[in-house]
Amino acid sequence: MSASSAAPQPVPAPAGPASDQLTGADPQAWPVAPGWQALVSDFFGSSAGCELLAFLKGRLQAGAAVFPPQPLRALQLTPPESVRVVILGQDPYHGRGQAEGLAFSVAPGVAIPPSLRNIFTELRRDLGTPFPVFPEPGGSLVRWARKGVLLLNTCLTVEEGQPASHSGRGWEHLTDAVIRQVSRDAAGAVFMLWGAHAQGKRPLIDASRHLALVANHPSPLSAMRPPLPFIGCGHFSRARAWREQGGRV
């Protein structure tokens, strides 16, 4: 069994407020836009979905602090018919108060993590976009999500202080299905694949209809490294130009 699939150990009940963490394993409490509902319902009715819910319930009963409070928020804020850009992350931030259900995004007023800071740095270099005002909106990308940027982590929950602790538990079945639906149904989307994990999803994307942009992960560990440094990748201007040209591959 790999380290990522090993069962996390029980942890003490968290001292922090419950409002910033998952409180139950009930998909009915996780609303999504109507266009995603059939896909989501099919997943939670499957064996993989049932196993995931049993795992989440067990971790919560063991006192684990699981983030974010709304795992499907990306599918709530960005309907499939609105998707024009997909940015793939790996799993949510594992620090208390950070994860808000959108890849790379943090709640307003939360200190901006290094990877997100590099995203804003590249936006400024590439398009001249100024850093967002802090604390509001700060590092929150909710406005992106509402404008058609699907900020999708491939694993949608994590435990406090334990990155990748829920990887391989079933979320990937759902998020792969989301990527396939966008690839099948969107008129032409830009997929920004940053890092090896996101690039592993490239076979799910119809390259004859969509634009897949590849670079290193924006983490400080890789953002400046060859062969495809994130800083300087120009993905934002390339995406804009592609869409202005009518999304031709």
NORZISUL-V125059 format. One record per residue. N is the residue number from 1. PHI is phi in whole degrees, 0 to 359 (999 if undefined). PSI is psi in radians with two decimals (* if undefined). D_LAST is the distance of its C-alpha to the last C-alpha in Angstrom with 2 decimals. Layout:
BEGIN
n->(N & N)
phi->(PHI & PHI)
psi->(PSI & PSI)
d_last->(D_LAST & D_LAST)
END
This chain:
BEGIN
n->(1 & 2 & 3 & 4 & 5 & 6 & 7 & 8 & 9 & 10 & 11 & 12 & 13 & 14 & 15 & 16 & 17 & 18 & 19 & 20 & 21 & 22 & 23 & 24 & 25 & 26 & 27 & 28 & 29 & 30 & 31 & 32 & 33 & 34 & 35 & 36 & 37 & 38 & 39 & 40 & 41 & 42 & 43 & 44 & 45 & 46 & 47 & 48 & 49 & 50 & 51 & 52 & 53 & 54 & 55 & 56 & 57 & 58 & 59 & 60 & 61 & 62 & 63 & 64 & 65 & 66 & 67 & 68 & 69 & 70 & 71 & 72 & 73 & 74 & 75 & 76 & 77 & 78 & 79 & 80 & 81 & 82 & 83 & 84 & 85 & 86 & 87 & 88 & 89 & 90 & 91 & 92 & 93 & 94 & 95 & 96 & 97 & 98 & 99 & 100 & 101 & 102 & 103 & 104 & 105 & 106 & 107 & 108 & 109 & 110 & 111 & 112 & 113 & 114 & 115 & 116 & 117 & 118 & 119 & 120 & 121 & 122 & 123 & 124 & 125 & 126 & 127 & 128 & 129 & 130 & 131 & 132 & 133 & 134 & 135 & 136 & 137 & 138 & 139 & 140 & 141 & 142 & 143 & 144 & 145 & 146 & 147 & 148 & 149 & 150 & 151 & 152 & 153 & 154 & 155 & 156 & 157 & 158 & 159 & 160 & 161 & 162 & 163 & 164 & 165 & 166 & 167 & 168 & 169 & 170 & 171 & 172 & 173 & 174 & 175 & 176 & 177 & 178 & 179 & 180 & 181 & 182 & 183 & 184 & 185 & 186 & 187 & 188 & 189 & 190 & 191 & 192 & 193 & 194 & 195 & 196 & 197 & 198 & 199 & 200 & 201 & 202 & 203 & 204 & 205 & 206 & 207 & 208 & 209 & 210 & 211 & 212 & 213 & 214 & 215 & 216 & 217 & 218 & 219 & 220 & 221 & 222 & 223 & 224 & 225 & 226 & 227 & 228 & 229 & 230 & 231 & 232 & 233 & 234 & 235 & 236 & 237 & 238 & 239 & 240 & 241 & 242 & 243 & 244 & 245 & 246 & 247 & 248 & 249)
phi->(999 & 284 & 298 & 289 & 258 & 293 & 292 & 299 & 277 & 304 & 232 & 296 & 300 & 291 & 271 & 284 & 290 & 284 & 294 & 256 & 219 & 292 & 246 & 194 & 251 & 237 & 301 & 296 & 270 & 242 & 294 & 227 & 296 & 307 & 292 & 264 & 298 & 297 & 297 & 294 & 297 & 300 & 296 & 288 & 271 & 272 & 297 & 297 & 294 & 295 & 295 & 297 & 297 & 296 & 297 & 298 & 299 & 296 & 292 & 294 & 295 & 280 & 93 & 291 & 270 & 247 & 241 & 272 & 290 & 234 & 298 & 258 & 298 & 300 & 279 & 278 & 275 & 236 & 296 & 300 & 289 & 261 & 292 & 237 & 222 & 239 & 246 & 261 & 250 & 263 & 213 & 295 & 301 & 255 & 267 & 300 & 83 & 268 & 294 & 231 & 84 & 230 & 304 & 71 & 274 & 233 & 294 & 306 & 88 & 280 & 306 & 285 & 295 & 303 & 297 & 292 & 299 & 292 & 298 & 295 & 297 & 291 & 300 & 294 & 295 & 277 & 240 & 77 & 288 & 290 & 301 & 294 & 295 & 251 & 270 & 237 & 275 & 59 & 269 & 284 & 255 & 304 & 296 & 296 & 301 & 285 & 255 & 101 & 262 & 278 & 263 & 251 & 280 & 280 & 241 & 254 & 222 & 203 & 261 & 305 & 73 & 230 & 302 & 63 & 292 & 248 & 295 & 78 & 263 & 133 & 303 & 299 & 298 & 289 & 289 & 297 & 295 & 297 & 298 & 297 & 295 & 298 & 299 & 283 & 254 & 291 & 293 & 173 & 240 & 258 & 256 & 260 & 252 & 251 & 96 & 298 & 296 & 295 & 294 & 295 & 271 & 302 & 298 & 279 & 256 & 283 & 290 & 279 & 237 & 231 & 258 & 252 & 253 & 239 & 203 & 298 & 295 & 288 & 305 & 304 & 291 & 227 & 300 & 253 & 272 & 288 & 272 & 228 & 303 & 291 & 292 & 101 & 290 & 70 & 297 & 290 & 289 & 294 & 296 & 297 & 297 & 297 & 289 & 293 & 273 & 89 & 68 & 274 & 280)
psi->(2.34 & 2.84 & -0.62 & -0.39 & -0.04 & 2.53 & 2.20 & 2.60 & 2.60 & 2.53 & 2.78 & 2.68 & 2.39 & 2.64 & -0.30 & 3.05 & 2.59 & -0.25 & -0.33 & 0.25 & 2.90 & 2.38 & -0.14 & 2.86 & 1.04 & 1.83 & -0.39 & -0.37 & 0.06 & 1.45 & 2.58 & 2.83 & 2.59 & -0.62 & -0.30 & -0.19 & -0.74 & -0.75 & -0.78 & -0.76 & -0.72 & -0.72 & -0.88 & -0.23 & -0.10 & 2.94 & -0.69 & -0.72 & -0.72 & -0.69 & -0.68 & -0.81 & -0.67 & -0.71 & -0.83 & -0.75 & -0.74 & -0.71 & -0.69 & -0.71 & -0.49 & -0.06 & 0.18 & 2.49 & 1.99 & 2.34 & 2.70 & 3.09 & -0.44 & 1.57 & -0.46 & 0.41 & -0.59 & -0.62 & -0.25 & -0.74 & -0.41 & 1.67 & 2.68 & -0.60 & -0.21 & -0.14 & 2.16 & -0.39 & 2.46 & 2.15 & 2.10 & 2.24 & -3.12 & -1.15 & 2.93 & 2.82 & 2.50 & 0.15 & 2.51 & 2.35 & 0.00 & -0.98 & 2.30 & 0.40 & 0.17 & 2.32 & 2.31 & -0.21 & 2.56 & 2.79 & 2.65 & 2.42 & -0.23 & 2.44 & 2.36 & 2.11 & 2.74 & -0.71 & -0.75 & -0.64 & -0.68 & -0.58 & -0.80 & -0.62 & -0.75 & -0.64 & -0.75 & -0.76 & -0.71 & -0.75 & -0.07 & 0.24 & 2.15 & 2.73 & 2.51 & 2.61 & 2.38 & 2.42 & -0.19 & 2.02 & -0.18 & -2.29 & 0.18 & 2.26 & 0.37 & -0.68 & -0.58 & -0.82 & -0.67 & -0.19 & 0.24 & 0.21 & 1.91 & 1.90 & 1.51 & 2.04 & 2.56 & -0.40 & 2.33 & 0.00 & 2.82 & 2.75 & 2.63 & 2.18 & 0.15 & 1.40 & 2.50 & 0.30 & -0.34 & 0.16 & 2.48 & 0.17 & -0.05 & -0.40 & -0.58 & -0.52 & -0.73 & -0.84 & -0.53 & -0.69 & -0.63 & -0.79 & -0.75 & -0.70 & -0.76 & -0.78 & -0.65 & -0.69 & -0.47 & 2.53 & -0.52 & 1.93 & 2.72 & 2.16 & 2.09 & 1.90 & 1.75 & 1.95 & 2.82 & -0.64 & -0.86 & -0.67 & -0.40 & -0.27 & -0.02 & -0.65 & -0.30 & -0.17 & 2.28 & 1.74 & -0.19 & -0.22 & -0.33 & 2.80 & 2.11 & 2.06 & 2.30 & 2.33 & 2.98 & 2.83 & 2.55 & -0.02 & 2.52 & -0.41 & -0.42 & -0.17 & -0.50 & 0.02 & 2.60 & 2.86 & -0.24 & 1.29 & 2.44 & -0.83 & 2.06 & 0.01 & -0.45 & 0.39 & -0.61 & -0.74 & -0.61 & -0.70 & -0.74 & -0.80 & -0.71 & -0.75 & -0.62 & -0.45 & 0.12 & 0.26 & 0.65 & 2.29 & *)
d_last->(40.94 & 38.47 & 39.27 & 36.40 & 37.77 & 41.41 & 43.11 & 43.53 & 47.18 & 48.93 & 49.15 & 51.61 & 50.87 & 49.11 & 51.18 & 48.45 & 47.71 & 46.04 & 43.78 & 41.24 & 41.09 & 40.62 & 43.82 & 43.22 & 41.14 & 40.69 & 37.20 & 38.84 & 39.25 & 35.52 & 33.99 & 30.33 & 28.47 & 29.21 & 25.71 & 26.10 & 29.73 & 29.53 & 27.42 & 29.83 & 32.88 & 31.86 & 31.46 & 34.83 & 36.45 & 35.36 & 37.40 & 34.94 & 35.11 & 38.90 & 39.28 & 37.26 & 39.44 & 42.57 & 41.50 & 40.85 & 44.17 & 45.99 & 44.65 & 45.60 & 49.02 & 49.46 & 49.06 & 45.67 & 43.85 & 40.34 & 37.57 & 35.95 & 38.05 & 35.10 & 32.73 & 30.36 & 30.12 & 26.34 & 26.21 & 28.86 & 27.34 & 23.69 & 23.53 & 20.60 & 19.92 & 19.64 & 17.23 & 14.42 & 14.71 & 16.27 & 18.50 & 20.31 & 23.88 & 26.46 & 29.58 & 31.45 & 33.65 & 37.04 & 39.26 & 41.26 & 39.96 & 36.47 & 34.20 & 33.23 & 30.83 & 27.59 & 25.89 & 27.15 & 29.04 & 32.83 & 35.26 & 36.41 & 39.17 & 38.32 & 38.03 & 34.41 & 33.56 & 32.48 & 28.89 & 28.39 & 30.17 & 27.70 & 24.79 & 26.69 & 27.45 & 23.82 & 23.10 & 26.06 & 25.10 & 21.47 & 21.99 & 25.78 & 26.12 & 29.75 & 30.90 & 31.77 & 35.41 & 37.53 & 38.86 & 36.98 & 34.05 & 34.26 & 31.80 & 31.07 & 27.41 & 28.47 & 27.25 & 23.68 & 24.00 & 25.31 & 22.36 & 19.75 & 19.35 & 20.25 & 22.43 & 22.98 & 25.36 & 25.24 & 29.06 & 30.52 & 34.12 & 36.09 & 39.76 & 41.33 & 41.32 & 39.69 & 35.98 & 34.19 & 37.40 & 35.67 & 32.86 & 33.03 & 35.09 & 32.67 & 30.31 & 27.48 & 27.73 & 27.09 & 24.29 & 22.41 & 22.84 & 21.47 & 18.24 & 18.03 & 18.80 & 16.08 & 13.51 & 15.20 & 15.98 & 13.80 & 11.74 & 8.95 & 10.43 & 10.42 & 12.58 & 14.89 & 16.63 & 19.77 & 22.26 & 22.84 & 23.61 & 20.35 & 18.42 & 20.48 & 18.59 & 15.27 & 16.22 & 16.44 & 12.75 & 10.52 & 7.71 & 6.29 & 6.30 & 6.62 & 6.54 & 9.74 & 11.90 & 15.07 & 18.48 & 22.14 & 23.84 & 25.24 & 28.73 & 31.14 & 31.61 & 28.12 & 26.50 & 27.66 & 27.67 & 25.66 & 23.42 & 20.93 & 23.13 & 22.12 & 24.01 & 22.01 & 18.58 & 17.27 & 15.12 & 16.38 & 15.66 & 12.13 & 11.57 & 13.48 & 11.73 & 8.22 & 10.23 & 12.32 & 9.71 & 9.25 & 6.40 & 3.81 & 0.00)
END
